[in-house]
Every structure is written in C-alpha cells, then in structure tokens.
Amino acid sequence: MLKVTIELWPFGDDTKRKVIAEVEIWNDGNHPDRPMFGNYKGVFHAPGRQTRHLQIADHARGLGAWVLLERFLDLMMRVCHPGAKDPGSSGGI
C-alpha cells in the first residue's frame, strides 16, 4: 500500500502542522495472470470533505509509484472538479 499525506506547516513551523489531505492506494490483487499490470484502488481523505473511493485498472507496474499517484490525482480531479480548467491551459504552474 502507498500512503501520501499532505500537511500544512504555517510559516514553516512543523510544531503547528496540520494534515489537510491523505490518499491510500493499494493493489487489489486482480491481475495474477498478468503480473506486469495491476488494478489499484484508492481512498482520498480530507478533513471536512467527502471521502472518495476510486480505482485505476491495468496500470503498468514498471511505470512506478509516481505515475500511479499522478493517475489517481488526475482521476480524482476529474471526478471531484469536472468543470475545472487544466492549470497548464491558464498559465499555471
């Protein structure tokens, strides 16, 4: 399982840190005949927001954890904010 935690550190002070979001991602084990690929499930938590359960099918494991996380974040943004603009199209970071 992968777990990513996003913390807010006001003015860089870790003694005042606060968790603002977490995601947990795990392989659901449904690809025993194709070990190069995995189906993954994920749960997104954020205080005061609805918990989201998402899944990614046929992820090529060789692409690694960062690509898997990116796919989950992209899916989460499309599900939670379907009308949001792509930051790249508006001159964002």
C-alpha positions as MATLAB code, in Angstrom:
seq = 'MLKVTIELWPFGDDTKRKVIAEVEIWNDGNHPDRPMFGNYKGVFHAPGRQTRHLQIADHARGLGAWVLLERFLDLMMRVCHPGAKDPGSSGGI';
ca = [
       0.000    0.000    0.000;
       1.081    3.545   -0.706;
       0.097    6.372    1.615;
       0.615   10.023    0.783;
      -0.024   12.677    3.421;
      -0.225   16.395    2.673;
       0.490   18.650    5.632;
       0.214   22.383    6.055;
       3.056   23.901    8.087;
       2.085   27.509    8.863;
       5.116   29.716    8.230;
       7.263   26.570    8.052;
       6.592   25.690   11.687;
       6.295   21.906   11.916;
       5.021   22.112   15.505;
       1.803   23.619   14.096;
       1.475   21.186   11.214;
      -1.959   20.017   10.212;
      -2.934   17.180    7.868;
      -5.050   18.619    5.068;
      -5.319   15.542    2.818;
      -4.334   11.892    2.564;
      -4.539    9.233   -0.099;
      -4.094    5.495    0.328;
      -3.553    3.334   -2.767;
      -3.341   -0.447   -2.894;
      -3.212   -3.255   -5.422;
      -6.490   -5.180   -5.408;
      -4.764   -8.424   -6.477;
      -6.944   -8.992   -9.545;
      -4.108   -9.471  -12.055;
      -2.407  -12.765  -11.061;
      -2.228  -13.864  -14.719;
      -0.656  -10.556  -15.852;
       1.974   -9.633  -13.223;
       3.267   -6.674  -15.261;
      -0.054   -4.878  -14.682;
      -2.117   -4.111  -11.620;
      -5.562   -2.898  -10.733;
      -5.443   -0.390   -7.918;
      -7.966    1.093   -5.534;
      -7.564    4.338   -3.675;
      -9.204    6.351   -0.931;
      -8.855   10.132   -0.665;
      -9.456   11.755    2.732;
      -9.578   15.451    3.567;
     -10.985   16.933    6.771;
     -14.429   18.390    6.162;
     -14.764   16.805    2.718;
     -16.378   13.704    1.359;
     -14.131   10.615    1.289;
     -13.638    9.423   -2.285;
     -13.083    5.835   -3.402;
     -11.537    5.470   -6.859;
      -9.868    2.777   -8.926;
      -7.364    2.507  -11.761;
      -7.306   -0.564  -13.991;
      -4.381   -2.034  -15.938;
      -1.619    0.167  -14.553;
       1.758   -0.914  -15.908;
       3.748   -1.542  -12.739;
       7.016   -0.708  -14.457;
       5.922    2.941  -14.625;
       6.323    3.187  -10.862;
       4.621    4.857   -7.937;
       4.815    8.463   -9.164;
       2.895    7.690  -12.346;
       0.330    5.689  -10.382;
      -0.128    8.613   -7.975;
      -0.425   11.024  -10.901;
      -3.131    8.856  -12.479;
      -5.091    8.794   -9.207;
      -4.754   12.550   -8.700;
      -5.868   13.206  -12.281;
      -8.876   10.911  -11.852;
      -9.751   12.495   -8.508;
      -9.672   15.987  -10.018;
     -11.891   14.922  -12.928;
     -14.382   13.260  -10.568;
     -14.421   15.948   -7.866;
     -13.989   19.035  -10.063;
     -15.291   18.132  -13.555;
     -15.503   21.756  -14.708;
     -12.047   22.785  -13.512;
      -9.614   24.048  -16.123;
      -6.293   22.370  -16.706;
      -3.701   24.565  -14.906;
      -1.418   24.285  -17.934;
      -4.002   25.950  -20.150;
      -4.314   29.047  -17.946;
      -0.644   29.764  -17.417;
      -0.488   27.982  -14.055;
       2.407   26.016  -12.679;
];
